[in-house]
Amino acid sequence: METVKEKAKVNYVQLANGVHPQKVSLSLRESIAVMKDCRARVWSQVIIPVLIAEAEFMKVWDICEERKEIRFNRGKWLRGTLASFEKFREWLKMADQHTRALIDDYAIQVQKRIKREQTSLFVTFRRYFEEHGQKDLDFKANVQMVLTYITLARDLFDGFFDTYQERFGIDLRKEYLPVRIIDADLQFSRFADDVIQPSRNDLHPCKNWASIKAYEELIEKLMSEKMLDKAGLEALKLNNEDEFLSKIERETMGFEKLKEKYNVGLDKRITGK
């Protein structure tokens, strides 16, 4: 099965119009163009799975808080995961408040459009645990969903920046490390292992055929530029971006204008000025 990281590399081969697909030497002007393209794609594509992972994680956090289970090792792992998402939120503050509202609305619109695929994946996890005699099925399926999204976000991030480095010889990931949610990846994996205990119970929900197919459908939908364009359009409408909406064709307005919007107020990260 093609991994998310591999899919990301395929999707980002043509990173900038007119750039040769093989690794090339770039002029200063071309380097700046590549950095701007990278920044726009991070804000309009790469961070979306992180925001969804955060939303899914908060469901698990709320359940554990209600059960008074945020203590001992599980509490440490959950708090470590939360801290990673909070660090990511701090990174988001480099953008103005309006842009942050726009990206949150954008993520919500994406989630609405992948709801069917997301529900299908949840159901396959729940059914898998049920078939293997497990209890607390909804909770374990929710935990597996969080783990899946964190892994997805990590692989998409790595595939995206590996491609930039391979094609252009520029490693831009240092500017965006909070998006990698490294601690969440580590801490929640430990939490999930303690909850599901895959080795002890011989459980491998991600290797289940139904879950694999549901996951592939989710990835296909989540990486669809057409879907992202529609979600972007709706986010722009919600944020009263009438000037943008009136200047461009309805078929192409969302995704492209989101990329343009995300360039606002971010140049200091690149130029240092």
RAFENRA-V753040 format. One line per field, one symbol per residue. phi: phi as a letter, one per 30 degrees, with the letter a starting at -180 (. if undefined). psi: psi as a letter, one per 30 degrees, with the letter a starting at -180 (. if undefined). burial: # if it has 16 or more other C-alpha atoms within 10 Angstrom, else .. A space follows every 10 residues. Layout:
phi: ???
psi: ???
burial: ???
This chain:
phi: .ddddddddd dcdcdbeidd dddbdcdedd dddddddeed dedcbddddd ddeddddddd eddddddhcd ahdddddddd dddddddddd ddddcddddd dddddddddd eddceddddd dedddddddd dcidchdddd ddddddeddd ddddddeddd dddedddcib ccdedbeedd heddeddddd ddddddhddd chcbddcded ddddddddde ddcddddddd ddedddddch ddddddcbdd dbdddddded ddddicdddc did
psi: kkleeeeeee fgeifkkgkk flklkkleee eeeeeeeeee eeffeefefe eeeeeeefee eeeeeefhgi lbeeeeeeee eeeeeeeeee effflleeee eeeeeeeeee eefgeeeeee eeeeeeeeee fggllheeee eeeeeeeeee eeeeeeeeee feeeeeefgk jgfefgefff heeeeeefee eeeeeeieee ghkiffgkee eeeeeeeeee efgjeeeeee eeeeeeefgh ieeeefflke fgedeefeee effkgffefe fg.
burial: ...######. ###.#...#. .......... ...####### ########## #######..# #..#.....# ...##.#### ##.##..#.. .#..#...## .##.###### #.##..##.# #########. ......#### ########## ########## ####.###.# .##..#.### #.###.#### ##...#.... ..#.#....# ##.######. ###...#### ######.... ...##..... ..#######. ###....... ...
